[in-house]
Amino acid sequence: MGGAVAILLHRKKPTFWDGAILVAPMCKIADYLKPNAMVINALTKLSTVIPKWKVIPMNSIIDVGFRDPRVRKE
């Protein structure tokens, strides 16, 4: 995303920099790599539900991260 922002800034103000080096910029996803429109639409709708799914059962992060019971209660 940073490479795309730098390119947009350069297109708006071409004299802002003398030059730029973009390391591994992702400016556009090739058309042959994009899924079809139905898949994109379905995944967009699922994205409102999926973040709430508990895919990997695990203990609470608070229980794992803090040994002191007083800190866990906070």
PQR file of N, CA, C, O and H, with PARSE charges and radii, in Angstrom:
ATOM      1  N   MET A   1       0.816  -1.182   0.000 -0.4000 1.5000
ATOM      2  CA  MET A   1       0.000   0.000   0.000 -0.0000 2.0000
ATOM      3  C   MET A   1       0.862   1.248   0.000  0.5500 1.7000
ATOM      4  O   MET A   1       0.455   2.263  -0.567 -0.5500 1.4000
ATOM      5  N   GLY A   2       2.019   1.215   0.604 -0.4000 1.5000
ATOM      6  CA  GLY A   2       2.880   2.391   0.642 -0.0000 2.0000
ATOM      7  C   GLY A   2       3.381   2.781  -0.731  0.5500 1.7000
ATOM      8  O   GLY A   2       3.513   3.967  -1.037 -0.5500 1.4000
ATOM      9  H   GLY A   2       2.349   0.391   1.064  0.4000 1.0000
ATOM     10  N   GLY A   3       3.663   1.778  -1.569 -0.4000 1.5000
ATOM     11  CA  GLY A   3       4.115   2.072  -2.930 -0.0000 2.0000
ATOM     12  C   GLY A   3       3.043   2.777  -3.740  0.5500 1.7000
ATOM     13  O   GLY A   3       3.342   3.694  -4.505 -0.5500 1.4000
ATOM     14  H   GLY A   3       3.555   0.816  -1.320  0.4000 1.0000
ATOM     15  N   ALA A   4       1.797   2.356  -3.576 -0.4000 1.5000
ATOM     16  CA  ALA A   4       0.696   2.986  -4.298 -0.0000 2.0000
ATOM     17  C   ALA A   4       0.495   4.427  -3.844  0.5500 1.7000
ATOM     18  O   ALA A   4       0.213   5.305  -4.659 -0.5500 1.4000
ATOM     19  H   ALA A   4       1.554   1.611  -2.955  0.4000 1.0000
ATOM     20  N   VAL A   5       0.641   4.669  -2.546 -0.4000 1.5000
ATOM     21  CA  VAL A   5       0.514   6.034  -2.024 -0.0000 2.0000
ATOM     22  C   VAL A   5       1.625   6.909  -2.574  0.5500 1.7000
ATOM     23  O   VAL A   5       1.382   8.054  -2.956 -0.5500 1.4000
ATOM     24  H   VAL A   5       0.871   3.955  -1.883  0.4000 1.0000
ATOM     25  N   ALA A   6       2.845   6.381  -2.619 -0.4000 1.5000
ATOM     26  CA  ALA A   6       3.962   7.151  -3.165 -0.0000 2.0000
ATOM     27  C   ALA A   6       3.751   7.478  -4.638  0.5500 1.7000
ATOM     28  O   ALA A   6       4.064   8.584  -5.079 -0.5500 1.4000
ATOM     29  H   ALA A   6       3.042   5.451  -2.309  0.4000 1.0000
ATOM     30  N   ILE A   7       3.227   6.533  -5.397 -0.4000 1.5000
ATOM     31  CA  ILE A   7       2.979   6.782  -6.818 -0.0000 2.0000
ATOM     32  C   ILE A   7       1.876   7.831  -6.994  0.5500 1.7000
ATOM     33  O   ILE A   7       1.987   8.705  -7.854 -0.5500 1.4000
ATOM     34  H   ILE A   7       2.972   5.635  -5.039  0.4000 1.0000
ATOM     35  N   LEU A   8       0.815   7.751  -6.186 -0.4000 1.5000
ATOM     36  CA  LEU A   8      -0.248   8.755  -6.282 -0.0000 2.0000
ATOM     37  C   LEU A   8       0.272  10.148  -5.932  0.5500 1.7000
ATOM     38  O   LEU A   8      -0.077  11.130  -6.587 -0.5500 1.4000
ATOM     39  H   LEU A   8       0.725   7.041  -5.487  0.4000 1.0000
ATOM     40  N   LEU A   9       1.107  10.227  -4.897 -0.4000 1.5000
ATOM     41  CA  LEU A   9       1.687  11.516  -4.534 -0.0000 2.0000
ATOM     42  C   LEU A   9       2.572  12.039  -5.654  0.5500 1.7000
ATOM     43  O   LEU A   9       2.545  13.231  -5.961 -0.5500 1.4000
ATOM     44  H   LEU A   9       1.390   9.430  -4.364  0.4000 1.0000
ATOM     45  N   HIS A  10       3.347  11.170  -6.261 -0.4000 1.5000
ATOM     46  CA  HIS A  10       4.222  11.583  -7.362 -0.0000 2.0000
ATOM     47  C   HIS A  10       3.405  12.067  -8.571  0.5500 1.7000
ATOM     48  O   HIS A  10       3.802  13.010  -9.256 -0.5500 1.4000
ATOM     49  H   HIS A  10       3.369  10.201  -6.011  0.4000 1.0000
ATOM     50  N   ARG A  11       2.263  11.413  -8.825 -0.4000 1.5000
ATOM     51  CA  ARG A  11       1.433  11.833  -9.967 -0.0000 2.0000
ATOM     52  C   ARG A  11       0.784  13.188  -9.717  0.5500 1.7000
ATOM     53  O   ARG A  11       0.573  13.956 -10.655 -0.5500 1.4000
ATOM     54  H   ARG A  11       1.941  10.647  -8.268  0.4000 1.0000
ATOM     55  N   LYS A  12       0.462  13.491  -8.444 -0.4000 1.5000
ATOM     56  CA  LYS A  12      -0.133  14.785  -8.137 -0.0000 2.0000
ATOM     57  C   LYS A  12       0.906  15.901  -8.111  0.5500 1.7000
ATOM     58  O   LYS A  12       0.646  17.010  -8.577 -0.5500 1.4000
ATOM     59  H   LYS A  12       0.633  12.867  -7.681  0.4000 1.0000
ATOM     60  N   LYS A  13       2.081  15.603  -7.565 -0.4000 1.5000
ATOM     61  CA  LYS A  13       3.151  16.608  -7.450 -0.0000 2.0000
ATOM     62  C   LYS A  13       4.453  16.013  -7.982  0.5500 1.7000
ATOM     63  O   LYS A  13       5.286  15.575  -7.188 -0.5500 1.4000
ATOM     64  H   LYS A  13       2.292  14.702  -7.187  0.4000 1.0000
ATOM     65  N   PRO A  14       4.649  15.984  -9.278 -0.5600 1.5000
ATOM     66  CA  PRO A  14       5.827  15.326  -9.852  0.2800 2.0000
ATOM     67  C   PRO A  14       7.152  15.972  -9.449  0.5500 1.7000
ATOM     68  O   PRO A  14       8.193  15.319  -9.532 -0.5500 1.4000
ATOM     69  N   THR A  15       7.147  17.221  -9.020 -0.4000 1.5000
ATOM     70  CA  THR A  15       8.409  17.873  -8.637 -0.0000 2.0000
ATOM     71  C   THR A  15       8.696  17.763  -7.141  0.5500 1.7000
ATOM     72  O   THR A  15       9.669  18.343  -6.659 -0.5500 1.4000
ATOM     73  H   THR A  15       6.302  17.752  -8.952  0.4000 1.0000
ATOM     74  N   PHE A  16       7.868  17.029  -6.401 -0.4000 1.5000
ATOM     75  CA  PHE A  16       8.042  16.894  -4.957 -0.0000 2.0000
ATOM     76  C   PHE A  16       9.358  16.185  -4.623  0.5500 1.7000
ATOM     77  O   PHE A  16      10.054  16.579  -3.687 -0.5500 1.4000
ATOM     78  H   PHE A  16       7.078  16.557  -6.793  0.4000 1.0000
ATOM     79  N   TRP A  17       9.705  15.134  -5.391 -0.4000 1.5000
ATOM     80  CA  TRP A  17      10.956  14.405  -5.209 -0.0000 2.0000
ATOM     81  C   TRP A  17      11.762  14.464  -6.491  0.5500 1.7000
ATOM     82  O   TRP A  17      11.231  14.665  -7.584 -0.5500 1.4000
ATOM     83  H   TRP A  17       9.140  14.814  -6.151  0.4000 1.0000
ATOM     84  N   ASP A  18      13.072  14.280  -6.321 -0.4000 1.5000
ATOM     85  CA  ASP A  18      13.930  14.125  -7.497 -0.0000 2.0000
ATOM     86  C   ASP A  18      13.826  12.702  -8.031  0.5500 1.7000
ATOM     87  O   ASP A  18      13.994  12.472  -9.229 -0.5500 1.4000
ATOM     88  H   ASP A  18      13.503  14.116  -5.433  0.4000 1.0000
ATOM     89  N   GLY A  19      13.553  11.764  -7.160 -0.4000 1.5000
ATOM     90  CA  GLY A  19      13.426  10.363  -7.561 -0.0000 2.0000
ATOM     91  C   GLY A  19      12.922   9.544  -6.388  0.5500 1.7000
ATOM     92  O   GLY A  19      12.857  10.040  -5.264 -0.5500 1.4000
ATOM     93  H   GLY A  19      13.416  11.951  -6.188  0.4000 1.0000
ATOM     94  N   ALA A  20      12.569   8.305  -6.641 -0.4000 1.5000
ATOM     95  CA  ALA A  20      12.086   7.418  -5.587 -0.0000 2.0000
ATOM     96  C   ALA A  20      12.472   5.990  -5.917  0.5500 1.7000
ATOM     97  O   ALA A  20      12.523   5.590  -7.080 -0.5500 1.4000
ATOM     98  H   ALA A  20      12.623   7.902  -7.554  0.4000 1.0000
ATOM     99  N   ILE A  21      12.740   5.241  -4.876 -0.4000 1.5000
ATOM    100  CA  ILE A  21      13.016   3.806  -5.035 -0.0000 2.0000
ATOM    101  C   ILE A  21      11.919   3.071  -4.283  0.5500 1.7000
ATOM    102  O   ILE A  21      11.796   3.202  -3.066 -0.5500 1.4000
ATOM    103  H   ILE A  21      12.698   5.566  -3.931  0.4000 1.0000
ATOM    104  N   LEU A  22      11.128   2.304  -5.006 -0.4000 1.5000
ATOM    105  CA  LEU A  22      10.063   1.530  -4.388 -0.0000 2.0000
ATOM    106  C   LEU A  22      10.525   0.086  -4.256  0.5500 1.7000
ATOM    107  O   LEU A  22      10.874  -0.551  -5.250 -0.5500 1.4000
ATOM    108  H   LEU A  22      11.227   2.198  -5.995  0.4000 1.0000
ATOM    109  N   VAL A  23      10.527  -0.428  -3.042 -0.4000 1.5000
ATOM    110  CA  VAL A  23      10.963  -1.794  -2.797 -0.0000 2.0000
ATOM    111  C   VAL A  23       9.728  -2.689  -2.767  0.5500 1.7000
ATOM    112  O   VAL A  23       8.873  -2.555  -1.892 -0.5500 1.4000
ATOM    113  H   VAL A  23      10.243   0.089  -2.235  0.4000 1.0000
ATOM    114  N   ALA A  24       9.645  -3.588  -3.718 -0.4000 1.5000
ATOM    115  CA  ALA A  24       8.535  -4.541  -3.855 -0.0000 2.0000
ATOM    116  C   ALA A  24       7.181  -3.852  -3.836  0.5500 1.7000
ATOM    117  O   ALA A  24       6.330  -4.218  -3.026 -0.5500 1.4000
ATOM    118  H   ALA A  24      10.339  -3.697  -4.430  0.4000 1.0000
ATOM    119  N   PRO A  25       6.949  -2.870  -4.695 -0.5600 1.5000
ATOM    120  CA  PRO A  25       5.655  -2.197  -4.680  0.2800 2.0000
ATOM    121  C   PRO A  25       4.562  -3.080  -5.277  0.5500 1.7000
ATOM    122  O   PRO A  25       4.787  -3.810  -6.242 -0.5500 1.4000
ATOM    123  N   MET A  26       3.387  -2.996  -4.687 -0.4000 1.5000
ATOM    124  CA  MET A  26       2.237  -3.692  -5.254 -0.0000 2.0000
ATOM    125  C   MET A  26       1.287  -2.611  -5.753  0.5500 1.7000
ATOM    126  O   MET A  26       0.489  -2.072  -4.987 -0.5500 1.4000
ATOM    127  H   MET A  26       3.205  -2.403  -3.903  0.4000 1.0000
ATOM    128  N   CYS A  27       1.377  -2.308  -7.005 -0.4000 1.5000
ATOM    129  CA  CYS A  27       0.591  -1.213  -7.566 -0.0000 2.0000
ATOM    130  C   CYS A  27      -0.729  -1.690  -8.151  0.5500 1.7000
ATOM    131  O   CYS A  27      -1.693  -0.925  -8.192 -0.5500 1.4000
ATOM    132  H   CYS A  27       2.026  -2.745  -7.627  0.4000 1.0000
ATOM    133  N   LYS A  28      -0.793  -2.919  -8.598 -0.4000 1.5000
ATOM    134  CA  LYS A  28      -2.027  -3.446  -9.172 -0.0000 2.0000
ATOM    135  C   LYS A  28      -1.956  -4.965  -9.165  0.5500 1.7000
ATOM    136  O   LYS A  28      -0.898  -5.550  -9.397 -0.5500 1.4000
ATOM    137  H   LYS A  28      -0.010  -3.540  -8.565  0.4000 1.0000
ATOM    138  N   ILE A  29      -3.086  -5.592  -8.897 -0.4000 1.5000
ATOM    139  CA  ILE A  29      -3.172  -7.045  -8.986 -0.0000 2.0000
ATOM    140  C   ILE A  29      -3.476  -7.391 -10.438  0.5500 1.7000
ATOM    141  O   ILE A  29      -4.402  -6.837 -11.030 -0.5500 1.4000
ATOM    142  H   ILE A  29      -3.946  -5.117  -8.708  0.4000 1.0000
ATOM    143  N   ALA A  30      -2.713  -8.289 -10.999 -0.4000 1.5000
ATOM    144  CA  ALA A  30      -2.913  -8.682 -12.397 -0.0000 2.0000
ATOM    145  C   ALA A  30      -4.304  -9.274 -12.581  0.5500 1.7000
ATOM    146  O   ALA A  30      -4.799  -9.994 -11.713 -0.5500 1.4000
ATOM    147  H   ALA A  30      -1.961  -8.738 -10.517  0.4000 1.0000
ATOM    148  N   ASP A  31      -4.925  -8.972 -13.702 -0.4000 1.5000
ATOM    149  CA  ASP A  31      -6.290  -9.424 -13.969 -0.0000 2.0000
ATOM    150  C   ASP A  31      -6.424 -10.941 -13.943  0.5500 1.7000
ATOM    151  O   ASP A  31      -7.453 -11.460 -13.512 -0.5500 1.4000
ATOM    152  H   ASP A  31      -4.522  -8.388 -14.407  0.4000 1.0000
ATOM    153  N   TYR A  32      -5.403 -11.660 -14.397 -0.4000 1.5000
ATOM    154  CA  TYR A  32      -5.510 -13.116 -14.430 -0.0000 2.0000
ATOM    155  C   TYR A  32      -5.403 -13.730 -13.031  0.5500 1.7000
ATOM    156  O   TYR A  32      -5.692 -14.914 -12.859 -0.5500 1.4000
ATOM    157  H   TYR A  32      -4.566 -11.238 -14.747  0.4000 1.0000
ATOM    158  N   LEU A  33      -4.991 -12.944 -12.029 -0.4000 1.5000
ATOM    159  CA  LEU A  33      -4.909 -13.446 -10.655 -0.0000 2.0000
ATOM    160  C   LEU A  33      -6.169 -13.155  -9.844  0.5500 1.7000
ATOM    161  O   LEU A  33      -6.352 -13.730  -8.771 -0.5500 1.4000
ATOM    162  H   LEU A  33      -4.755 -11.982 -12.169  0.4000 1.0000
ATOM    163  N   LYS A  34      -7.030 -12.284 -10.329 -0.4000 1.5000
ATOM    164  CA  LYS A  34      -8.238 -11.917  -9.595 -0.0000 2.0000
ATOM    165  C   LYS A  34      -9.296 -13.006  -9.727  0.5500 1.7000
ATOM    166  O   LYS A  34      -9.473 -13.572 -10.806 -0.5500 1.4000
ATOM    167  H   LYS A  34      -6.881 -11.817 -11.201  0.4000 1.0000
ATOM    168  N   PRO A  35     -10.011 -13.307  -8.618 -0.5600 1.5000
ATOM    169  CA  PRO A  35     -11.132 -14.243  -8.734  0.2800 2.0000
ATOM    170  C   PRO A  35     -12.301 -13.577  -9.451  0.5500 1.7000
ATOM    171  O   PRO A  35     -12.324 -12.356  -9.608 -0.5500 1.4000
ATOM    172  N   ASN A  36     -13.270 -14.380  -9.887 -0.4000 1.5000
ATOM    173  CA  ASN A  36     -14.395 -13.788 -10.612 -0.0000 2.0000
ATOM    174  C   ASN A  36     -15.275 -12.963  -9.667  0.5500 1.7000
ATOM    175  O   ASN A  36     -15.120 -13.032  -8.447 -0.5500 1.4000
ATOM    176  H   ASN A  36     -13.252 -15.371  -9.760  0.4000 1.0000
ATOM    177  N   ALA A  37     -16.182 -12.198 -10.230 -0.4000 1.5000
ATOM    178  CA  ALA A  37     -16.984 -11.238  -9.465 -0.0000 2.0000
ATOM    179  C   ALA A  37     -17.869 -11.912  -8.416  0.5500 1.7000
ATOM    180  O   ALA A  37     -18.087 -11.346  -7.345 -0.5500 1.4000
ATOM    181  H   ALA A  37     -16.307 -12.142 -11.221  0.4000 1.0000
ATOM    182  N   MET A  38     -18.385 -13.114  -8.706 -0.4000 1.5000
ATOM    183  CA  MET A  38     -19.228 -13.811  -7.726 -0.0000 2.0000
ATOM    184  C   MET A  38     -18.442 -14.169  -6.479  0.5500 1.7000
ATOM    185  O   MET A  38     -18.956 -14.040  -5.367 -0.5500 1.4000
ATOM    186  H   MET A  38     -18.209 -13.574  -9.576  0.4000 1.0000
ATOM    187  N   VAL A  39     -17.214 -14.612  -6.642 -0.4000 1.5000
ATOM    188  CA  VAL A  39     -16.379 -14.971  -5.500 -0.0000 2.0000
ATOM    189  C   VAL A  39     -16.063 -13.727  -4.670  0.5500 1.7000
ATOM    190  O   VAL A  39     -16.130 -13.770  -3.441 -0.5500 1.4000
ATOM    191  H   VAL A  39     -16.797 -14.717  -7.545  0.4000 1.0000
ATOM    192  N   ILE A  40     -15.726 -12.638  -5.320 -0.4000 1.5000
ATOM    193  CA  ILE A  40     -15.426 -11.392  -4.617 -0.0000 2.0000
ATOM    194  C   ILE A  40     -16.656 -10.914  -3.849  0.5500 1.7000
ATOM    195  O   ILE A  40     -16.541 -10.491  -2.699 -0.5500 1.4000
ATOM    196  H   ILE A  40     -15.672 -12.603  -6.318  0.4000 1.0000
ATOM    197  N   ASN A  41     -17.823 -10.979  -4.473 -0.4000 1.5000
ATOM    198  CA  ASN A  41     -19.060 -10.558  -3.829 -0.0000 2.0000
ATOM    199  C   ASN A  41     -19.361 -11.423  -2.606  0.5500 1.7000
ATOM    200  O   ASN A  41     -19.714 -10.901  -1.548 -0.5500 1.4000
ATOM    201  H   ASN A  41     -17.916 -11.323  -5.407  0.4000 1.0000
ATOM    202  N   ALA A  42     -19.223 -12.740  -2.744 -0.4000 1.5000
ATOM    203  CA  ALA A  42     -19.497 -13.649  -1.628 -0.0000 2.0000
ATOM    204  C   ALA A  42     -18.525 -13.406  -0.479  0.5500 1.7000
ATOM    205  O   ALA A  42     -18.936 -13.358   0.681 -0.5500 1.4000
ATOM    206  H   ALA A  42     -18.936 -13.164  -3.603  0.4000 1.0000
ATOM    207  N   LEU A  43     -17.251 -13.253  -0.789 -0.4000 1.5000
ATOM    208  CA  LEU A  43     -16.260 -13.024   0.268 -0.0000 2.0000
ATOM    209  C   LEU A  43     -16.454 -11.676   0.952  0.5500 1.7000
ATOM    210  O   LEU A  43     -16.209 -11.545   2.151 -0.5500 1.4000
ATOM    211  H   LEU A  43     -16.917 -13.292  -1.730  0.4000 1.0000
ATOM    212  N   THR A  44     -16.889 -10.682   0.197 -0.4000 1.5000
ATOM    213  CA  THR A  44     -17.162  -9.371   0.787 -0.0000 2.0000
ATOM    214  C   THR A  44     -18.299  -9.472   1.793  0.5500 1.7000
ATOM    215  O   THR A  44     -18.232  -8.881   2.870 -0.5500 1.4000
ATOM    216  H   THR A  44     -17.087 -10.789  -0.778  0.4000 1.0000
ATOM    217  N   LYS A  45     -19.335 -10.215   1.449 -0.4000 1.5000
ATOM    218  CA  LYS A  45     -20.458 -10.383   2.375 -0.0000 2.0000
ATOM    219  C   LYS A  45     -20.061 -11.224   3.587  0.5500 1.7000
ATOM    220  O   LYS A  45     -20.492 -10.940   4.705 -0.5500 1.4000
ATOM    221  H   LYS A  45     -19.389 -10.695   0.574  0.4000 1.0000
ATOM    222  N   LEU A  46     -19.252 -12.246   3.378 -0.4000 1.5000
ATOM    223  CA  LEU A  46     -18.801 -13.079   4.497 -0.0000 2.0000
ATOM    224  C   LEU A  46     -17.847 -12.339   5.434  0.5500 1.7000
ATOM    225  O   LEU A  46     -17.731 -12.694   6.607 -0.5500 1.4000
ATOM    226  H   LEU A  46     -18.902 -12.476   2.470  0.4000 1.0000
ATOM    227  N   SER A  47     -17.177 -11.329   4.930 -0.4000 1.5000
ATOM    228  CA  SER A  47     -16.177 -10.637   5.747 -0.0000 2.0000
ATOM    229  C   SER A  47     -16.789  -9.930   6.957  0.5500 1.7000
ATOM    230  O   SER A  47     -16.074  -9.598   7.902 -0.5500 1.4000
ATOM    231  H   SER A  47     -17.272 -11.041   3.977  0.4000 1.0000
ATOM    232  N   THR A  48     -18.105  -9.697   6.940 -0.4000 1.5000
ATOM    233  CA  THR A  48     -18.741  -9.093   8.110 -0.0000 2.0000
ATOM    234  C   THR A  48     -18.976 -10.121   9.213  0.5500 1.7000
ATOM    235  O   THR A  48     -19.121  -9.753  10.379 -0.5500 1.4000
ATOM    236  H   THR A  48     -18.686  -9.966   6.172  0.4000 1.0000
ATOM    237  N   VAL A  49     -19.015 -11.408   8.856 -0.4000 1.5000
ATOM    238  CA  VAL A  49     -19.292 -12.464   9.813 -0.0000 2.0000
ATOM    239  C   VAL A  49     -18.018 -13.194  10.243  0.5500 1.7000
ATOM    240  O   VAL A  49     -17.866 -13.525  11.419 -0.5500 1.4000
ATOM    241  H   VAL A  49     -18.898 -11.707   7.909  0.4000 1.0000
ATOM    242  N   ILE A  50     -17.118 -13.443   9.321 -0.4000 1.5000
ATOM    243  CA  ILE A  50     -15.948 -14.283   9.568 -0.0000 2.0000
ATOM    244  C   ILE A  50     -15.039 -13.778  10.694  0.5500 1.7000
ATOM    245  O   ILE A  50     -14.538 -14.603  11.457 -0.5500 1.4000
ATOM    246  H   ILE A  50     -17.241 -13.174   8.366  0.4000 1.0000
ATOM    247  N   PRO A  51     -14.799 -12.478  10.841 -0.5600 1.5000
ATOM    248  CA  PRO A  51     -13.908 -12.069  11.942  0.2800 2.0000
ATOM    249  C   PRO A  51     -14.406 -12.482  13.322  0.5500 1.7000
ATOM    250  O   PRO A  51     -13.618 -12.527  14.267 -0.5500 1.4000
ATOM    251  N   LYS A  52     -15.686 -12.781  13.458 -0.4000 1.5000
ATOM    252  CA  LYS A  52     -16.240 -13.175  14.751 -0.0000 2.0000
ATOM    253  C   LYS A  52     -16.173 -14.680  14.977  0.5500 1.7000
ATOM    254  O   LYS A  52     -16.423 -15.147  16.088 -0.5500 1.4000
ATOM    255  H   LYS A  52     -16.326 -12.744  12.691  0.4000 1.0000
ATOM    256  N   TRP A  53     -15.837 -15.452  13.931 -0.4000 1.5000
ATOM    257  CA  TRP A  53     -15.748 -16.901  14.071 -0.0000 2.0000
ATOM    258  C   TRP A  53     -14.551 -17.262  14.927  0.5500 1.7000
ATOM    259  O   TRP A  53     -13.497 -16.633  14.840 -0.5500 1.4000
ATOM    260  H   TRP A  53     -15.634 -15.072  13.029  0.4000 1.0000
ATOM    261  N   LYS A  54     -14.726 -18.282  15.756 -0.4000 1.5000
ATOM    262  CA  LYS A  54     -13.608 -18.810  16.529 -0.0000 2.0000
ATOM    263  C   LYS A  54     -13.103 -20.033  15.780  0.5500 1.7000
ATOM    264  O   LYS A  54     -13.567 -21.150  16.012 -0.5500 1.4000
ATOM    265  H   LYS A  54     -15.582 -18.793  15.827  0.4000 1.0000
ATOM    266  N   VAL A  55     -12.155 -19.818  14.885 -0.4000 1.5000
ATOM    267  CA  VAL A  55     -11.657 -20.883  14.028 -0.0000 2.0000
ATOM    268  C   VAL A  55     -10.694 -21.794  14.781  0.5500 1.7000
ATOM    269  O   VAL A  55     -10.741 -23.015  14.631 -0.5500 1.4000
ATOM    270  H   VAL A  55     -11.778 -18.911  14.696  0.4000 1.0000
ATOM    271  N   ILE A  56      -9.818 -21.195  15.594 -0.4000 1.5000
ATOM    272  CA  ILE A  56      -8.822 -21.961  16.339 -0.0000 2.0000
ATOM    273  C   ILE A  56      -9.158 -21.855  17.822  0.5500 1.7000
ATOM    274  O   ILE A  56      -9.049 -20.774  18.402 -0.5500 1.4000
ATOM    275  H   ILE A  56      -9.780 -20.204  15.715  0.4000 1.0000
ATOM    276  N   PRO A  57      -9.564 -22.961  18.443 -0.5600 1.5000
ATOM    277  CA  PRO A  57      -9.865 -22.890  19.878  0.2800 2.0000
ATOM    278  C   PRO A  57      -8.580 -22.674  20.669  0.5500 1.7000
ATOM    279  O   PRO A  57      -7.595 -23.389  20.482 -0.5500 1.4000
ATOM    280  N   MET A  58      -8.603 -21.695  21.542 -0.4000 1.5000
ATOM    281  CA  MET A  58      -7.420 -21.415  22.357 -0.0000 2.0000
ATOM    282  C   MET A  58      -7.838 -20.743  23.649  0.5500 1.7000
ATOM    283  O   MET A  58      -8.954 -20.237  23.773 -0.5500 1.4000
ATOM    284  H   MET A  58      -9.403 -21.115  21.693  0.4000 1.0000
ATOM    285  N   ASN A  59      -6.934 -20.746  24.603 -0.4000 1.5000
ATOM    286  CA  ASN A  59      -7.191 -20.090  25.874 -0.0000 2.0000
ATOM    287  C   ASN A  59      -7.210 -18.586  25.683  0.5500 1.7000
ATOM    288  O   ASN A  59      -6.743 -18.065  24.670 -0.5500 1.4000
ATOM    289  H   ASN A  59      -6.028 -21.157  24.503  0.4000 1.0000
ATOM    290  N   SER A  60      -7.752 -17.904  26.664 -0.4000 1.5000
ATOM    291  CA  SER A  60      -7.770 -16.459  26.622 -0.0000 2.0000
ATOM    292  C   SER A  60      -6.345 -15.930  26.584  0.5500 1.7000
ATOM    293  O   SER A  60      -5.468 -16.453  27.271 -0.5500 1.4000
ATOM    294  H   SER A  60      -8.131 -18.327  27.487  0.4000 1.0000
ATOM    295  N   ILE A  61      -6.114 -14.912  25.800 -0.4000 1.5000
ATOM    296  CA  ILE A  61      -4.781 -14.298  25.699 -0.0000 2.0000
ATOM    297  C   ILE A  61      -4.364 -13.719  27.039  0.5500 1.7000
ATOM    298  O   ILE A  61      -3.180 -13.723  27.377 -0.5500 1.4000
ATOM    299  H   ILE A  61      -6.826 -14.487  25.242  0.4000 1.0000
ATOM    300  N   ILE A  62      -5.326 -13.221  27.805 -0.4000 1.5000
ATOM    301  CA  ILE A  62      -5.004 -12.639  29.106 -0.0000 2.0000
ATOM    302  C   ILE A  62      -4.470 -13.718  30.034  0.5500 1.7000
ATOM    303  O   ILE A  62      -3.513 -13.481  30.772 -0.5500 1.4000
ATOM    304  H   ILE A  62      -6.288 -13.218  27.531  0.4000 1.0000
ATOM    305  N   ASP A  63      -5.083 -14.913  30.007 -0.4000 1.5000
ATOM    306  CA  ASP A  63      -4.601 -16.005  30.859 -0.0000 2.0000
ATOM    307  C   ASP A  63      -3.190 -16.436  30.475  0.5500 1.7000
ATOM    308  O   ASP A  63      -2.386 -16.787  31.339 -0.5500 1.4000
ATOM    309  H   ASP A  63      -5.860 -15.106  29.409  0.4000 1.0000
ATOM    310  N   VAL A  64      -2.896 -16.410  29.199 -0.4000 1.5000
ATOM    311  CA  VAL A  64      -1.580 -16.824  28.721 -0.0000 2.0000
ATOM    312  C   VAL A  64      -0.534 -15.729  28.963  0.5500 1.7000
ATOM    313  O   VAL A  64       0.617 -16.029  29.281 -0.5500 1.4000
ATOM    314  H   VAL A  64      -3.549 -16.126  28.497  0.4000 1.0000
ATOM    315  N   GLY A  65      -0.926 -14.482  28.815 -0.4000 1.5000
ATOM    316  CA  GLY A  65       0.031 -13.376  28.856 -0.0000 2.0000
ATOM    317  C   GLY A  65       0.394 -12.873  30.239  0.5500 1.7000
ATOM    318  O   GLY A  65       1.475 -12.312  30.421 -0.5500 1.4000
ATOM    319  H   GLY A  65      -1.861 -14.238  28.557  0.4000 1.0000
ATOM    320  N   PHE A  66      -0.484 -13.060  31.224 -0.4000 1.5000
ATOM    321  CA  PHE A  66      -0.232 -12.519  32.556 -0.0000 2.0000
ATOM    322  C   PHE A  66      -0.312 -13.622  33.594  0.5500 1.7000
ATOM    323  O   PHE A  66      -1.311 -14.337  33.670 -0.5500 1.4000
ATOM    324  H   PHE A  66      -1.362 -13.516  31.076  0.4000 1.0000
ATOM    325  N   ARG A  67       0.749 -13.765  34.402 -0.4000 1.5000
ATOM    326  CA  ARG A  67       0.772 -14.791  35.448 -0.0000 2.0000
ATOM    327  C   ARG A  67       0.109 -14.311  36.731  0.5500 1.7000
ATOM    328  O   ARG A  67      -0.481 -15.109  37.459 -0.5500 1.4000
ATOM    329  H   ARG A  67       1.561 -13.184  34.340  0.4000 1.0000
ATOM    330  N   ASP A  68       0.200 -13.021  37.014 -0.4000 1.5000
ATOM    331  CA  ASP A  68      -0.336 -12.463  38.247 -0.0000 2.0000
ATOM    332  C   ASP A  68      -1.859 -12.382  38.174  0.5500 1.7000
ATOM    333  O   ASP A  68      -2.390 -11.709  37.290 -0.5500 1.4000
ATOM    334  H   ASP A  68       0.680 -12.372  36.422  0.4000 1.0000
ATOM    335  N   PRO A  69      -2.585 -13.060  39.091 -0.5600 1.5000
ATOM    336  CA  PRO A  69      -4.049 -13.050  39.047  0.2800 2.0000
ATOM    337  C   PRO A  69      -4.661 -11.646  39.191  0.5500 1.7000
ATOM    338  O   PRO A  69      -5.732 -11.375  38.647 -0.5500 1.4000
ATOM    339  N   ARG A  70      -3.976 -10.762  39.925 -0.4000 1.5000
ATOM    340  CA  ARG A  70      -4.491  -9.400  40.088 -0.0000 2.0000
ATOM    341  C   ARG A  70      -4.509  -8.660  38.750  0.5500 1.7000
ATOM    342  O   ARG A  70      -5.439  -7.908  38.458 -0.5500 1.4000
ATOM    343  H   ARG A  70      -3.107 -10.983  40.367  0.4000 1.0000
ATOM    344  N   VAL A  71      -3.477  -8.882  37.947 -0.4000 1.5000
ATOM    345  CA  VAL A  71      -3.411  -8.227  36.636 -0.0000 2.0000
ATOM    346  C   VAL A  71      -4.461  -8.802  35.714  0.5500 1.7000
ATOM    347  O   VAL A  71      -5.049  -8.065  34.921 -0.5500 1.4000
ATOM    348  H   VAL A  71      -2.721  -9.493  38.184  0.4000 1.0000
ATOM    349  N   ARG A  72      -4.715 -10.095  35.794 -0.4000 1.5000
ATOM    350  CA  ARG A  72      -5.735 -10.729  34.949 -0.0000 2.0000
ATOM    351  C   ARG A  72      -7.109 -10.138  35.201  0.5500 1.7000
ATOM    352  O   ARG A  72      -7.902 -10.002  34.270 -0.5500 1.4000
ATOM    353  H   ARG A  72      -4.238 -10.693  36.437  0.4000 1.0000
ATOM    354  N   LYS A  73      -7.407  -9.778  36.459 -0.4000 1.5000
ATOM    355  CA  LYS A  73      -8.723  -9.234  36.783 -0.0000 2.0000
ATOM    356  C   LYS A  73      -8.905  -7.833  36.232  0.5500 1.7000
ATOM    357  O   LYS A  73     -10.029  -7.411  35.958 -0.5500 1.4000
ATOM    358  H   LYS A  73      -6.763  -9.888  37.216  0.4000 1.0000
ATOM    359  N   GLU A  74      -7.819  -7.118  36.069 -0.4000 1.5000
ATOM    360  CA  GLU A  74      -7.906  -5.752  35.532 -0.0000 2.0000
ATOM    361  C   GLU A  74      -8.319  -5.816  34.094  0.5500 1.7000
ATOM    362  O   GLU A  74      -8.454  -4.780  33.443 -0.5500 1.4000
ATOM    363  H   GLU A  74      -6.906  -7.461  36.291  0.4000 1.0000
TER
END
